[in-house]
Amino acid sequence: MQAKIFFPAAAIIALLLIALSLVWPQGLGTRSLPPFGHAIEMPDYYRMVRERDERRQHEAEQKAAQARADAAASAAAASASAQAAALK
């Protein structure tokens, strides 16, 4: 094979392979570009862990909100009893 044909063909093949590597799916990373991409389906274990972490975070937020409400209610009750004692 002549060098005039081989080297340009090798360069074109190398560029095509590099372009293909840029759009090929990479595990659980981001989606590939449109002609090659598809929706990522996470394994059940990872979905379970993500849902568990979201649930725990939501429960912690609810507990914190309840604690703030309880503190505000006890502060209001304390100030009301202090006012009642001052009026006696």
Sequence and secondary structure as in RCSB ss.txt:
>XXXX:A:sequence
MQAKIFFPAAAIIALLLIALSLVWPQGLGTRSLPPFGHAIEMPDYYRMVRERDERRQHEAEQKAAQARADAAASA
AAASASAQAAALK
>XXXX:A:secstr
  HHHHHHHHHHHHHHHHHHHHHS  TTSS   TTT       HHHHHHHHHHHHHHHHHHHHHHHHHHHHHHHH
HHHHHHHHHHHH 
